[in-house]
Amino acid sequence: MTADPVPPAPARRQRPANVMDVARAAGVSHQTVSRVLNDHPSLRPGTRQRVLDAMAELDYRPNAAARALSSNRSRMIGILSTAAGEYGPASSVAAVESAARARGYSVTIANADGLSRASIDEAVDHLAALSAEGLVVVAPQTRVLETLSKRSFGIPWVTLQAVADPDSPHEGGVGSVAPVGHGRPLDQVIGARLATAHLAEAGHRRIGHITGPADWIDAAQRVRGFREELASRGLDDDLLATGDWSAASGHRAGRELIERGATAIFAGNDQMALGALAAAAEAGLEPPAELSIVGFDDVPEAAFYRPALTTVRQDFSEAGRRAVALLLGESEVAPSVEPVLIVRGSTAPPAP
């Protein structure tokens, strides 16, 4: 009778490579490996390359926490956000995160209530406690920048928003990604002027504007651009109706502007433009023949509205890249990311 074969012992799970393994493979000390990880300038190119080759061969993955402890750097950027649900701010957060990761930085996002100073302070303190090397502020409400300007938290920060008074930069910050020339943030104003000019040049004289919330910096800048463009053409700028970025508010404001005799509407974002399109249909008006509508942001769905929406497009990816570059000292000034008017089927000359 033969004995049953003994099953082979399970293979031992191979542990991940560590710094000592890389040092042995490269023929250097573990201190040299650490210098490579921390991008120390004193290393010879040949030595650096041997270590990098050893890392690749061993599939070495550096431990982020250990690197932070050894270098006293977290390589982490904090994002302060207050409007994660809106398309523009959400796209900006994603763009900043992508740009930071491309430079080897991790990202932590802290959301705050843009109307509560206590909530803003708490979010900033949270990011500072995590040893964030800098902050990117994606917070469109005026209260946020007012709060940040009144406190010191020891780390640099930049904002994607246009400051209310461009001649008075906020203390502690290193700048905005929107300055032009002497730091005048004109990107939102330019976008609003593009939208308004498009309608005026089509022949409209009764142009209405659906504004965003009064406490949003971007909304105020778009109102400013709307009024400046109309004033430059000698047209009245009194056709304003307030929205809150939602399609429902655009519907209410759109009905109001139609009742007041508007032949064209510039909506502060694409969702409110969608509501205005619905208001036009309810009033028996057929855009663009009987009512032209322009939005702002160029959300992915804008091309599929009926009619397809003429709107203002912002390059959020480029804005995020410039914000991170400014924060990390790769540039001293981040030039304005100018918007572009995308003309589709929702605008036309007014009916005779």
C-alpha positions in Angstrom: 0.0 0.0 0.0 1.5 3.3 -1.0 1.1 6.5 1.0 -0.8 9.4 -0.3 1.5 12.0 -1.8 2.2 15.0 0.4 0.7 18.2 -1.1 3.4 20.8 -1.8 3.7 23.6 0.7 2.0 26.7 -0.5 4.3 29.2 -2.1 5.3 32.0 0.2 3.8 35.3 -0.8 6.6 37.6 -2.0 6.8 40.8 0.0 7.0 44.1 -1.8 10.4 45.5 -2.4 11.7 48.0 0.1 14.4 50.7 0.2 17.1 48.2 1.3 16.3 45.9 -1.6 16.6 48.8 -4.1 19.9 49.8 -2.4 21.4 46.3 -2.8 20.2 46.0 -6.4 21.7 49.3 -7.3 24.9 48.9 -5.3 24.4 52.0 -3.3 23.5 52.9 0.3 19.9 53.3 1.5 20.7 57.0 2.1 21.4 57.3 -1.7 18.0 55.7 -2.5 16.3 58.2 -0.1 18.1 61.1 -1.9 16.7 59.8 -5.3 13.2 59.6 -3.8 13.5 63.2 -2.5 15.0 64.5 -5.8 18.2 65.6 -4.1 20.3 67.9 -6.4 23.7 66.5 -5.4 23.4 63.1 -7.0 25.4 62.2 -10.1 23.2 61.4 -13.1 24.6 57.9 -13.4 24.0 57.0 -9.8 20.4 58.4 -10.0 19.7 56.3 -13.1 21.1 53.1 -11.5 18.7 53.6 -8.6 15.7 54.3 -10.9 16.5 51.2 -12.9 16.6 49.1 -9.8 13.3 50.5 -8.7 11.7 49.6 -12.0 13.2 46.1 -12.0 11.9 45.4 -8.5 8.6 47.2 -9.1 9.3 49.3 -6.1 6.5 51.5 -4.8 7.7 54.2 -2.3 5.7 54.6 0.8 4.2 58.1 0.8 3.9 58.4 4.5 7.5 57.3 5.1 8.7 59.8 2.4 6.9 62.6 4.1 8.4 61.8 7.5 11.9 61.5 6.1 11.7 64.7 4.0 9.5 66.8 6.2 7.4 67.3 3.1 3.9 65.9 2.6 3.8 66.4 -1.2 0.1 67.0 -0.7 -1.9 69.9 -2.0 -5.2 70.8 -0.3 -8.3 71.9 -2.3 -10.8 74.0 -0.4 -14.2 73.6 -2.2 -17.6 75.0 -1.4 -19.7 74.1 -4.4 -18.9 70.5 -5.4 -22.3 70.0 -7.0 -22.0 72.7 -9.7 -20.5 71.9 -13.0 -17.9 74.7 -13.1 -16.5 74.2 -9.6 -16.6 70.4 -9.9 -14.7 70.6 -13.2 -12.2 72.9 -11.6 -11.6 70.6 -8.7 -11.0 67.6 -11.1 -8.6 69.7 -13.2 -6.5 70.8 -10.1 -6.4 67.2 -8.9 -5.2 66.0 -12.3 -2.5 68.7 -12.6 -1.3 68.0 -9.0 -1.0 64.3 -9.5 0.9 64.8 -12.8 3.6 66.6 -10.7 3.7 63.8 -8.1 1.5 65.4 -5.5 -1.4 63.8 -3.7 -4.6 65.8 -3.2 -7.0 66.1 -0.3 -10.3 67.9 -0.7 -12.1 69.7 2.1 -15.6 70.9 1.5 -17.0 73.9 3.4 -20.2 75.8 3.6 -19.4 79.0 1.6 -21.6 81.1 3.8 -20.2 80.0 7.2 -17.0 81.4 8.4 -16.7 78.6 11.0 -17.1 76.0 8.3 -14.4 77.7 6.1 -12.0 77.9 9.1 -12.6 74.3 10.0 -11.9 73.1 6.4 -8.6 75.2 6.2 -7.5 73.9 9.7 -8.2 70.4 8.6 -6.0 70.7 5.5 -3.2 72.5 7.5 -3.3 69.7 10.1 -2.6 67.2 7.3 0.5 69.2 6.4 -0.7 70.4 3.0 2.1 72.2 1.3 -0.4 74.7 -0.3 -4.0 75.3 -1.0 -6.0 75.8 -4.2 -9.3 77.6 -3.3 -12.2 76.5 -5.6 -14.8 78.6 -3.7 -16.9 81.0 -5.7 -18.6 82.8 -2.8 -17.4 86.2 -1.6 -17.5 85.1 2.0 -14.7 82.5 1.4 -12.1 85.0 0.2 -13.2 87.5 2.8 -12.6 84.9 5.5 -9.2 83.8 4.1 -8.0 87.4 3.8 -8.5 87.9 7.6 -6.5 84.9 8.8 -3.0 83.6 8.5 -2.4 79.9 8.2 1.2 79.7 7.2 0.9 78.0 3.8 0.6 79.5 0.3 -2.7 79.5 -1.5 -4.1 80.4 -4.9 -7.7 80.9 -6.0 -9.4 80.1 -9.2 -11.9 82.9 -8.6 -11.6 86.4 -9.7 -11.2 88.6 -6.6 -13.7 91.4 -6.0 -11.1 94.1 -5.8 -8.1 93.1 -8.1 -6.0 96.0 -6.9 -6.1 94.7 -3.3 -4.7 91.1 -3.3 -5.7 89.0 -0.4 -3.1 88.7 2.4 -1.5 85.3 2.6 -2.4 84.2 -0.9 0.1 84.0 -3.8 -2.4 85.0 -6.5 -5.3 84.1 -8.7 -5.2 82.1 -11.9 -7.2 84.8 -13.6 -5.0 88.0 -13.5 -4.3 89.9 -16.6 -1.7 92.7 -16.8 -1.6 94.2 -13.4 -3.6 91.4 -11.8 -7.1 92.3 -13.1 -9.2 89.1 -13.2 -11.2 89.5 -16.4 -12.0 86.0 -17.6 -15.6 85.9 -16.4 -16.2 89.5 -17.6 -14.8 88.6 -21.0 -17.1 85.6 -21.3 -20.2 87.6 -20.4 -19.2 90.3 -22.9 -18.7 87.7 -25.6 -22.2 86.3 -24.9 -23.9 89.7 -24.8 -22.0 91.0 -27.9 -23.1 88.0 -29.9 -26.8 88.8 -29.2 -26.3 92.5 -29.8 -24.5 91.9 -33.1 -27.4 89.7 -34.2 -29.6 92.7 -33.9 -31.2 92.3 -30.5 -31.9 95.4 -28.5 -34.0 93.9 -25.6 -31.4 91.5 -24.1 -32.1 90.0 -20.6 -29.7 88.4 -18.2 -30.5 85.6 -15.7 -27.9 86.1 -13.0 -26.4 83.6 -10.6 -26.7 84.0 -6.8 -25.7 87.4 -5.5 -23.0 86.0 -3.2 -21.1 84.3 -6.0 -18.0 86.0 -7.4 -18.5 84.5 -10.8 -22.1 85.7 -11.0 -21.1 89.2 -10.1 -18.4 89.2 -12.7 -20.8 88.0 -15.4 -23.3 90.7 -14.5 -20.5 93.2 -14.8 -19.6 92.0 -18.3 -23.2 92.0 -19.4 -23.6 95.6 -18.3 -20.3 96.8 -19.7 -21.1 95.3 -23.1 -24.6 96.8 -23.3 -23.3 100.2 -22.1 -20.6 100.2 -24.8 -23.4 99.9 -27.4 -25.8 102.3 -25.8 -28.3 99.6 -24.8 -30.4 99.4 -21.6 -29.1 97.0 -19.0 -32.2 96.8 -16.8 -33.5 93.4 -17.9 -32.1 91.3 -15.0 -33.7 88.4 -13.2 -32.1 86.4 -10.4 -31.5 82.7 -10.5 -29.7 80.2 -8.4 -27.9 78.1 -11.1 -30.7 75.6 -11.3 -32.9 74.9 -14.3 -36.0 75.6 -12.2 -34.7 79.1 -11.4 -33.9 79.7 -15.0 -37.5 78.7 -15.9 -38.9 81.3 -13.5 -36.5 84.0 -14.5 -37.0 83.2 -18.2 -40.7 83.7 -17.9 -40.2 87.0 -16.1 -37.8 88.3 -18.9 -40.2 87.1 -21.6 -43.0 89.0 -20.0 -40.8 92.1 -19.8 -40.3 92.0 -23.6 -36.8 90.4 -23.9 -36.1 89.1 -27.4 -32.8 87.4 -26.2 -31.6 86.0 -22.9 -28.0 85.5 -21.7 -28.2 82.9 -18.8 -25.5 82.8 -16.2 -25.0 79.1 -16.7 -26.3 76.3 -19.0 -28.7 74.8 -16.5 -30.6 78.1 -16.2 -30.5 78.4 -20.0 -32.2 75.0 -20.2 -35.0 76.4 -17.9 -35.3 79.5 -20.1 -35.8 77.2 -23.1 -38.7 75.6 -21.3 -40.1 78.9 -20.4 -40.0 79.9 -24.1 -41.9 76.8 -25.1 -44.6 77.4 -22.5 -45.0 81.0 -23.8 -45.4 79.6 -27.4 -42.1 81.0 -28.6 -39.8 79.0 -30.8 -36.1 79.5 -30.2 -34.2 80.9 -31.9 -36.6 82.5 -34.4 -38.7 84.2 -31.6 -36.2 84.1 -28.7 -32.4 83.7 -28.7 -30.7 82.1 -25.6 -27.0 81.9 -24.7 -25.7 79.9 -21.7 -22.3 79.8 -19.9 -19.9 76.8 -19.2 -20.7 74.5 -22.1 -21.7 71.5 -20.1 -21.5 68.2 -22.0 -25.2 68.1 -22.6 -25.4 71.6 -24.1 -24.9 70.4 -27.6 -28.0 68.1 -27.2 -30.4 70.8 -25.9 -33.2 71.5 -28.4 -32.1 73.7 -30.1 -28.4 73.1 -29.4 -27.2 75.7 -27.0 -25.0 78.6 -27.9 -22.7 79.0 -24.8 -19.4 80.2 -23.4 -16.8 77.5 -22.9 -14.1 77.7 -20.2 -10.9 75.6 -20.3 -11.0 74.1 -16.8 -8.1 71.8 -17.4 -5.8 74.7 -18.3 -7.0 76.8 -15.4 -6.2 73.9 -13.0 -2.8 73.4 -14.6 -2.0 77.1 -14.2 -3.2 77.2 -10.6 -0.9 74.4 -9.6 2.0 75.8 -11.5 1.5 79.2 -9.7 1.2 77.5 -6.3 4.4 75.4 -6.8 6.4 78.5 -8.0 6.7 77.3 -11.6 5.4 80.7 -12.7 5.0 84.1 -11.0 1.9 85.1 -12.9 -0.8 82.8 -14.3 -2.3 84.6 -17.3 -6.0 84.7 -17.8 -7.6 81.6 -19.3 -9.9 83.4 -21.7 -13.3 81.8 -22.5 -14.5 81.0 -26.0 -18.0 81.5 -27.5 -19.5 78.3 -28.9 -22.2 79.2 -31.4 -24.9 76.6 -32.0 -28.6 76.7 -32.9 -30.2 78.7 -30.0 -29.4 82.2 -31.3 -30.4 84.1 -34.4 -31.4 87.6 -35.4 -34.7 88.9 -33.9 -38.0 88.3 -35.7 -38.9 91.2 -38.0 
